C-alpha cells in the first residue's frame, strides 16, 4: 500500500493521464547530440526497451536523477548525451502529491503499470523488455529494531526475478544502492541473480564521480591501510562511504579476499580508536586535507557525534569508514598507504540542479543495458551491503566486534571498465542548463528563485 499517496493509485493515474499532454520522446535541446553526419547512414538499431521500477519518483529522488536523464538527456562534462535506451514502462510504489514520475512517463509515452510484473511484461504474461532498472531509494517505510529504514529491495527484486524465471529468460538488471538493508536478504538477492544468470550491477554513484586528484590504484597495488570519509548517518550515507572504500581497495594485490570482522563505533569511542592506532590517523588527516571545502579547525573539536566502522579484511588489510559531519561539509574523501606511501583524493559530487554525478552512474547503467556487461562487480555491493548491516548492528550493541566469516567474498576488479569523468571536478556547462525545456517542474525547491 502506498504510504505517501494522498490519492488512490488508480484514480491518481487516471487523473494524470487526462491532465498530461503528449510530447516527443526527447526534447529539442538533445537533438544536437543525436545529429548524424551528412551522407549514407548506418542502419540504426531500435533502442533497448527498459522497465523502470521505483519506490518513489519525485524531484531530486534517485528515480528522478537517474530516470529523468534517460528520458530527457544525460548532462556530462562533454555535453548532453542522448540516451541509447528507451524507458517504455514504469512502476512506482508510492505515488503522492509531489510525484513527478507519472507526468514524465506520460510525456515520453511510457506506460505506468499497477504491478511490477505488468511493467516487465508490458501487460502480457512474459518478459517483454530488454532491461530493468530498480531504484529502491526514498519513500516511507518502517525502521528496523536497529533504526534502519527497511526498504523493500529484496521484496521487489524477488518479483522481478519471478518474471525472469517464469519467462525462462533474464535481462540486464541494475539495483540502486544496497542489495538490501539486511545481509541475509542481500545474499538471497545475489544468489538468486546468479541462479537465473542475470547480468546484474548495483551500488552507489560515488565510485563513478569526480576525483580530485584523479587517483585510481593500478590493479595489483599493495595496500596495507585505507580510510574513507563522509558524513550523516551510517544507515543513509554510510553505504556510500563503504562503496568509496571498496571501489579503491578491491584493486589491491591479490584482489578482494573478503572481510573477517566489522566493528561500529559512536562518539568518543571513535577518537579512542584513533588514539589506540586502530584507525590510521595519518590517513584520516590526509583524506580530510584533500577536501577543498572542509571546515577550518580540528575535526576532534568540531565534530559532535563522530561515527566509524572498522573493517579487518582476510588478507590483513585494515580499513575504516569515518563520518565527520561538521568538518567535511557534505564532502567525501579517501586515503591509503599504497606501495609504501600515503595517497589521498576527494570524491567530488555535482551540487547543481542536474546532480550530474548521477549522469555518470546513468551512463554505466545504460552500458549494462545495451551490452549486458556490468561495468563494476556486483560482489562489491554484496560486500558493502553486508559490511554496513554488521556495522550498524555493532554500533547499536555498544561497539561489539562482529566476526564475519560469511563475508568471505572473493572477487577481482580486473576487466571491468566503468565510465568516469576525466576532469577532477565538474566542468560541463550543460550541467547548469538543467532541466531542459518542458521539464521546469522538476526544479527542486532549494534551487527555485522567487520568480521561478
Beta strands, then each sheet from edge to edge (+ up, - down):
strand 1: 48-54
strand 2: 74-76
strand 3: 79-81
strand 4: 85-92
strand 5: 111-112
strand 6: 131-135
strand 7: 172-176
strand 8: 200-203
strand 9: 210-212
strand 10: 223-230
strand 11: 259-266
strand 12: 307-313
strand 13: 318-323
strand 14: 332-338
strand 15: 341-348
strand 16: 402-403
sheet 1: 5+ 4+ 1+ 6+ 7+ 8+
sheet 2: 2+ 3-
sheet 3: 9+ 15- 14+ 10- 13- 12+ 11- 16+
end
